[in-house]
Amino acid sequence: MDKGNPQEEEAFSSSSSQSHVLIFPFPLQGHVNSMLKLAELLCFAGINVTFLVSENVHSRLLLHSDVHRRLSLHPGAFQFKIYSDGLPQEDPRSGHEFLAHLLICLKTTIKDFFLDNYALGPLGLPTCIISDGVMNFVLDVGEEKGIPVIYFRTIGASSFWCYFCLPQLIDSGEIPFQGTDMDLPIQNVTGMEGFLRRRDLPSICRSDLNNNPTLQGIMKETLQTRRAWGLILNTFEDLEGPALLQIRTQIPNVYTIGPLHAHSKIRLAETIEMKKDVVSSTSNSLWKEDRSCISWLDSKPNNSVIYVSFGSLSILTREQLVEFWHGLVSSGKCFLWVIRPESIVDGDGGVPIELEEGTKERGYIVGWAPQEEVLGHPAVGGFLTHSGWNSTLESIDHGLPMICWPYFLDQQVNSRLVESLWELGLDMKDICDRLVVKRMIDELMDGRRDEFKMRAKHFAKLSHKAITSGGSSYSNLDRLIEDIRSMAHKRI
Ligand code: UDX
């Protein structure tokens, strides 16, 4: 299926630039968000971009983000190509099961679409493909047609490295786990021996190996990264240096260009000479942002609010929801909480009767928030998060301490890094209890607030350094752009 906008394609064909990058994200919020930011940066560097998205993602981007306004700044340089992900439109698109369905579709529908459509429009073959690093059929096409494929993994370097080490974990017998002690230290993720326990490995390591297609799939895909021309990671050297050192022993050409949300703002501000209206709002949201929460935050003192969001995929039981709710209300702090309408699996998301008063006094609940803006708001003093990689980076860049309640996959690794390596907050891992929620909020917002704030400020500085001129991410993005340009010249 191909329903690209004809006007866009017309304009695209008249562009004179020779570099043409095909960008292919996995069709989920976190992946599309960061890869769309990279697409925009490439367009600003004079590189043509074709962006492959599912029909579902595309229609939601049009409805809820300002992507078309932003991309209109690049007439002739950007086009969407749209495919069906093979799932019914009304599918809830959350949780483990949805991910498993999407992975199955990847092997058929999405792969077929790619094979039929990678040579796009009048410009013919792309000069380079940037593919989400979970789709190795793209590598096959690249090798066959002589098109360099650069992988982009939207997770952090440390969790990527954990995935890369899965064969060693299996060979050494560290997974599957024998016995029930989840606090045993892990020895076979080189460089992370000091702090990684069983419970901090990606959640896929918790189930039986023989009946675990997700683990087998992720392991296979990750090991294929060696075949790619290079690897782009949304991270920065000062944040994940040790893991990057290990990755480079296997994959020498790594471009760390993060945190992309902040990096793209800085670059766009430079490029379009401070057109602030474009730069300050760069939403790639797939849900409607409820901006009323910003006015609510405006009425609160600095550092007084805890922001709660569990990302775009996680689902909670009613019981878990109620535990968080009790903890939040009894902490006595103001809280802004994102509860996605479809994210509660049994029962509704309504306020428990005994908590109505406390919620009315101190709480504000939305279905989806303008998160980057919320995290940068002076009223927000802490973030209760599911430790998705984008959320983690956004929090670090804004200098906000975190309480982590990881849901799945890489989030288990990220939350451990936050508590034990970076000392930026607390990891609630595997516990969902109202008393623990309250205690951690007390510690984060009061008891250990100065200690966490100081660490958070330190990492925010490092983040800023990475993405400003001369910094590691800034230089790596320049190198990536130069490499993409030189690929086009080689084809002439
Ligand atoms: C998951 C993984 O955990 C992540 O590490 C992986 O790379 C992609 O899939 P997800 O649940 O989407 O991620 O979380 P996260 O990576 O944090 O991304 C969520 C994005 O949605 C963030 O950029 C965040 O700013 C945005 N968001 C979230 C909003 O804009 N508003 C909200 O209310 C909530």
Residues whose N, C-alpha, C, O or C-beta is under 5 A from the ligand:
A	BS01	UDX	Q29 G30 H31 N33 T154 I155 S309 F310 G311 S312 L313 V338 W368 A369 P370 Q371 E372 S387 G388 W389 N390 S391 T392 D410 Q411
